[in-house]
Amino acid sequence: MFNIIKKTIQYPRLTLDYPYKPLDSQFITGKPVIDWEKCSMCGECVKSCPSSAIVIDNESKSIGINYDECIFCSNCEDVCQKKAITMSKEFELAAKSRQEIRKSPLVIEARSIPDESFEVLGKKVDDKARKIFGRSLQIREVDAGSCNGCDYEINALNNPFNDIERFGVHFVASPRHADMLLVTGTATRNMELALIKTYNAAPDPKLVVAVGACACSGGIFKDMYATRNGIDCILPVDIYIPGCPPRPHAILYGILKAMDRL
C-alpha cells in the first residue's frame, strides 16, 4: 500500500491540461509554406521532393505544394538558396476533399484552427458524436499497408497523455460495431480486398477518414505496381488528413471535421 501511494505522488497525472495551458508548438513540424516574394522559381525544391509534392505551373508562373502528397521531410527548406520555403507550425490540415489541399492551379492553403486546443477539439467531438449517433463515437482503425508511422500516432490518442476516451471516442475490434473507419496506408494489392470487406461490414451511416500521405494520395509509394494512389481509388473518403505521419492533435481535428459530413 505504501509503495502504491509513493508511486502516485512520484508520478503525477500526465494527461494534457488544455485549454488551461497553451499547446507548446516549439517542437512541432507543420506544413511547408512558400514566401512568394523570395521565391525565384529555380525549381530546386521540385527536384529534391521525394514524393513529387511540389509543382510548378509554367503557364501561371506559380509554384505550389500538394499537401496530400507532402511527407513534411523539410528537404525543400534545406535546398532552397533563397530561404523561400520554411516549415511552419501548422498541422491541423484535415480537409473534406483532396482539392482543398492541392495546387489547383493556384496554391490553396489547407484550412486550420491553430488556436483551438486538444481539449476544446475533444469536447466538440464528444458533443457531435452524442448528437449524431446518440452515444459515443466508435472507431475501427484499418491498416491497409502502411509503414505503421500513422498507426503509432493513432495509438497515441489512447495513451494517458492524450486520453481520447475522455471525449467519448472509443476504438472497437470489429467493423460491425464501428461508426468510422480510420484508414492508414496506400491500400496495397494484398490489403485491397480486406479493406473493401471491412468497409462493407461497417453499418450505415459510416465515415471514412484517410490518415497520412499514403492513404490520401499514395505518398512516396504512389504509381507503384503494388499500391493504389490513395484509398479513394477504392472507397469513398469523407476526410483527408495529410502528414507523414499526422500528429494525434491533427487526427482528432480530422475526426471532428468528418462528423460534419453526416
N, C-alpha and C positions, 0 to 999 in steps of 0.2 A: 504493500500500500504506500509506504514511504517513497519507494522508487517511482511509482506512478505520479505521485504529487510532485516529486523532484523534476521529472521529465516534462510535466505540464508547465511548470514555471520556467524550465530551461529552454523549452521550445514553444514559444507563444504562437498564437493564431497567425497563419500566413496568408489567408485569403485577401485578395485585393480590396483596398479600402476606398473605392471610388463611390461617389464623386467628391468625397471629402478631401482627397488628395489628388492632384492632377497626374495624368499619365506621364511618366518620365520618358520623353522621346529622344533622350540623349544617345541611346544605343540602337535606335530604330533605323533601319534602311528601308526607305519607301521607294516610290516610283522615280525614275529619272525624268528630269524636266529640261527643256531646251530654252536657253536665253537667245531670242531671235536677234537681238542687237549684236551679240558676239559671234553668232554662227556665220561661217564663211562658206558653207555648203561644200566643204572639201571632200566629204564622203568617207573620211577615215573611220567614223563611228559605224557606218554601214558595213564596211569591210570586217570590222572586229566583232560585230554582233554574232554570237554563236547560234542564236535562234532566228536570225534574219528579221528581227522585230522592227528595225529602223528602216524607214522607206523614204526615198527622195522622189518627189514629184517634179519632173523636169518642166512640165507644162506650166504649172503654177509657181515654180521656183520655190517650193516649200519642202520642209522635211518634217517627218512626224514619227511617232512611236506607236506601234500596235501593242498595247499593254496586255492583250490576251496572249501574246506570244513572248513577251518580255520575261526573263528569268531573274531580273534585278541583280545581275552579276557585277555591275559597275565598270565593265570593260570600256563602255562608251565614254564614261567620265575620265578614265585613265588615259585614253589615247587622244582625247580632244586637246589640241595645242592651244586653242582659243579659250579653253575653260568655259565653253558654251553649254555643256551638259553637266548637270550636278544631280546627285542622288538626294531626293527630298526626304521628308519625314512622313509623307502621306502614304498611308497603306490601306485605308478604308475605301476600296475601289470597286466594290461589287456593283454590277450593272445588270439590267434586265435583258439586254441584248448585246451581242458582240460589237455591233455598230457603234455603241456608246464608248467603247474602249479601243477603237481603231482609228487610223488616219483615213478620213473619207470626205473629200480629198484633203481638207484642212485638218489640223490636229484637233480632235475633240477630247478635251480633258475629262477624265472619269470623275463623276460626282463623288464628293467626300464630305464627311462631317467631323473634322478634326477636333472640334470642341466637345463632342459627346463622349462620355466616359464609358468604360466597360459596364459599370453598374447601371447607368442610365439605359444603355442599349439592352441589357439583360432584362430590365424591368419592362421595357416595351415589348420584347419577345414574349415574356410571360403573359402580359395583358392581351396581346394579339392572339396568342395560342388559345387562351381560355375563351376569348370572344368568338374565334372562328370554329374551333373544334369542341368547345365546351369542356375542355380538360387540358392537361399539359401536352406539349408537343413531343411526339415520338419520332425518333430519327434512326434510320438504318444507314450505317456507313458502308460503302461498297468500294473495294479496291479493284479497279478494272485494269490493273497493270502498271502501277506507279512504282517509284523508287522508294516509297514509304516516307518521304520527307513530309508530304502533306498529311499523311496518316498520323505522324508523330504530333503535328500541330493540332489535329483533331483530338487526339488522345489527351493533349494538354488542356483541352477545355474541361476535362473531367477531374483534373488534379486539384488538390486543396487550394492552390494559388488562384485558379480561375473559378472552379466550382460552379459549372454551368447548371447543375441540377437545382441550385437555389432559385433559378429563374423559371422552374417548371419545364425544363427541357431534359429529355431522357433518351438514351441510346438503347435500342432494342436488338435482340438477337435474330429476329425473324422479320423479313419484309412484310409479312402478313399483318404485322402489328404497327407498321410504320406510316406516318403521315408525310414523311420527307425522306428522300434518298440523297445522301451526301456522297458524291462520286469523285474518286481520285483516279489518276492515271489516264492513259491515252485510249483506252479500250483496245487492247491487243487482240489479235486473232483468237488466241486461246481463251480470252475472257469475254469476248463479244456475246456469245450465246448465253453465258452465265448472267451478264448484265441485263440482257433482254428478258430472261426468265425472272430475274429479281424485280424488274420494273413491272412485269405483268402480274406478279404475285402481290404487289402492294395494292391495297384497296384505294378506290377513288373517294374523295379528291386527293391527289398526291402531288407533291412538288419534287422537282429535280434540281439539284444545285451542283454545278461543276466547280470543283475546288482545285485551284492551281493551274498553272500554264498548260500542263499536259492535258488536263480534262477540258480546258477552254479551247485549245487550238491544236494540240499535239506537241506544243513546246519544241524542245530541241529534237524530238523524235518524229516530227511531222514529215509527211511524204516518204515514209519508210514502208517497206513491203509488209512488215509485221504489225503495224499500228494503224489506227484511224487518226484523222486530223481533228481530234476533239470528240467528245461523246455526243455532240449534237448531230453527228453523222448517223447516229443510231437512235437516240432518244430525244424527245422534246425537252429543252432545258429552260428553266424559269429564271435562273440567276447564274451569272458567271463571276467567279471570284479569282481574279488574276493574282499572280505571285508564284515564287518558287523557293520555298512554299509560302503561302499567306500565313500571317501570324493568327493566333486564336481570336484576337480582337476583330480582325478583318473578317474572319469566318462568321463570327457572331453577327456582325453587321450585315453580311450576306444572308444569313438565316432570317433576320428581321425583314430585309427587303423582299425576300422570296414570298413571305406571307401576304404581302400586298397584292400578289397575283391571284389569290383566291377570292 
